[in-house]
Amino acid sequence: MDPTLIAVVALALFFDFTNGFHDAANAIATSVSTRALTPRIAVAFAALLNFAGALISVKVATTVGQGIVRPEAVTLKVVLAGVGGAVTWNLITWYAGLPTSSSHALIGGLMGASVAAVGPDTVRWGGLVEKVLIPSALSPVLGVGAAAAVVVGITWLVHRQRPGPVNAGFRRAQILSAGFVALAHGTNDAQKTMGVIALALVAGHPRAQFHVPLWVITSAAAAMAAGTYSGGWRIIRTLGQRVVKLHPYQGFAAETATAAILFTTAQLGFPVSTTHAISGSVLGAGAVQRFSAVRWGIAQDIIAAWLLTIPAAGAVAGLMELVSRAPEGSTIVFGLTVVIAALIAGARVRRDRLRVAEQPQPP
């Protein structure tokens, strides 16, 4: 195999790993915040169902591999730079604790590297608008409406019952709804990495037809499951507690709405952001009870990060594509991405240790 192709596959699987811990919050944040599941059990549960969901179909993978940039205009170095940009942006937002879209980071990375290498004509702008931007803009709106409708229906059904039994019942129900979100997340998000690897295989073997081999499907599923199991606790806290404090029935409503959106869009081949869907659903479920219950300042920060993701990841990927033109450029891009990942991870570990040290010790 071409060394550049090996580097692309390695970085793409690492991206899938970061996607797993970055987006672990999407499946389990509401269940953890309502105490329906303990954090460790919730993460293991989500990891297992993420793996299973990734095996369901390849429609989203086909959209990412063929519908965003023109495969015939893409080289291995372009794909490598695109994935490098996506990994870098994913880790930056992980460090900041922002639940941004890993999907948009990957799409933005591919676009930025392709534009830097060939020009804007290499991007399928119609496909981008139709299959990415419009569905992604609608998904949080649909999440708000669907979650709010489920909350209203639940409130009407249980308004005469005591809160204690109702909360206990919906904590148990959240195990199912969180499982559906995790399954849908695997179906949607793991396929994006599959599409990138398949695109790289075509770029490395121009006469080959676009196809997602079984080893790509299983390795992407395993990488995402491993990343999910590793956690992503700061993002879980942002989405599950800092945006709005949910009761169990609200968490159930948010998860049910999210799973329905993700399964529907996955069947249509739309690479919708799981983060957009769950964040909109959380806002909708919380705002029904009391509009002021939502911490709109945090929500605004999340929205700003959403809007910035595609251009920011694209800019980083564009710079990496320029670097890839140097002698041994692919090696430099791969090494640069690894160094950036190590620096961000090290900074995060040091910061967390300082916070633990600064906490008051019990007498």
Stockholm file with secondary structure:
# STOCKHOLM 1.0

chainA/1-363         MDPTLIAVVALALFFDFTNGFHDAANAIATSVSTRALTPRIAVAFAALLNFAGALISVKVATTVGQGIVRPEAVTLKVVLAGVGGAVTWNLITWYAGLPTSSSHALIGGLMGASVAAVGPDTVRWGGLVEKVLIPSALSPVLGVGAAAAVVVGITWLVHRQRPGPVNAGFRRAQILSAGFVALAHGTNDAQKTMGVIALALVAGHPRAQFHVPLWVITSAAAAMAAGTYSGGWRIIRTLGQRVVKLHPYQGFAAETATAAILFTTAQLGFPVSTTHAISGSVLGAGAVQRFSAVRWGIAQDIIAAWLLTIPAAGAVAGLMELVSRAPEGSTIVFGLTVVIAALIAGARVRRDRLRVAEQPQPP
#=GR chainA/1-363 SS CCHHHHHHHHHHHHHHHHHHHHSHHHHHHHHHHTTSSCHHHHHHHHHHHHHHHHTSCCHHHHHHHHSSBCGGGCCHHHHHHHHHHHHHHHHHHHHHTCCCCHHHHHHHHHHHHHHHHTCGGGBCHHHHIIIIIHHHHHHHHHHHHHHHHHHHHHHHHHTTSCHHHHHHHHHHHHHHHHHHHHHHHHHHHHHHHHHHHHHHHHHHSTTSCCCCCHHHHHHHHHHHHHHHHHCCHHHHHIIIIISCCCCHHHHHHHHHHHHHHHHHHHHHTCCCCHHHHHHHHHHHHHHHHCGGGSCHHHHHHHHHHHHHHHHHHHHHHHHHHHHHTSTTHHHHHHHHHHHHHHHHHHHHHHHHHHHHHHSCCCC
#=GC SS_cons         CCHHHHHHHHHHHHHHHHHHHHSHHHHHHHHHHTTSSCHHHHHHHHHHHHHHHHTSCCHHHHHHHHSSBCGGGCCHHHHHHHHHHHHHHHHHHHHHTCCCCHHHHHHHHHHHHHHHHTCGGGBCHHHHIIIIIHHHHHHHHHHHHHHHHHHHHHHHHHTTSCHHHHHHHHHHHHHHHHHHHHHHHHHHHHHHHHHHHHHHHHHHSTTSCCCCCHHHHHHHHHHHHHHHHHCCHHHHHIIIIISCCCCHHHHHHHHHHHHHHHHHHHHHTCCCCHHHHHHHHHHHHHHHHCGGGSCHHHHHHHHHHHHHHHHHHHHHHHHHHHHHTSTTHHHHHHHHHHHHHHHHHHHHHHHHHHHHHHSCCCC
//
